[in-house]
């Protein structure tokens, strides 16, 4: 078997096969960022059915989140927003950094002329 024939066989595997899943999971972060910027979901390694199931799961989680928030009186008791299901070509969302009390104090001093 030639290398070309092997490549054609691997590329012809279904998106949900173990080989394609392993290839997708082994992509470095730079390649994931590049695919996300290009925005071509039709070239992703998931089938249409998998894309639809992921979208359905995300929407159901969002409905559940909104329902809980609507029936919770205190903001402190509300859950965190649901994370969307990870898709090929998109890196997971990064958590937003929070401002600590010491950082807030430093920022306040800088704004009020403390740097001069």
Residue pairs with C-beta under 8 A, 6 or more apart in sequence:
10 19
10 23
13 19
13 20
14 20
14 47
15 44
15 45
15 46
15 47
15 50
16 46
16 47
16 50
20 45
23 45
24 45
24 88
27 35
29 91
32 89
32 90
32 91
33 91
35 44
35 88
35 89
35 90
36 89
36 90
36 91
38 89
40 89
41 51
41 89
44 51
44 87
44 88
44 89
45 88
46 54
46 87
46 88
51 87
54 84
54 85
54 87
57 85
58 82
58 84
58 85
61 82
62 82
64 82
65 79
65 81
65 82
68 78
68 79
69 78
69 79
72 78
83 92
83 93
84 93
86 92
99 107
109 115
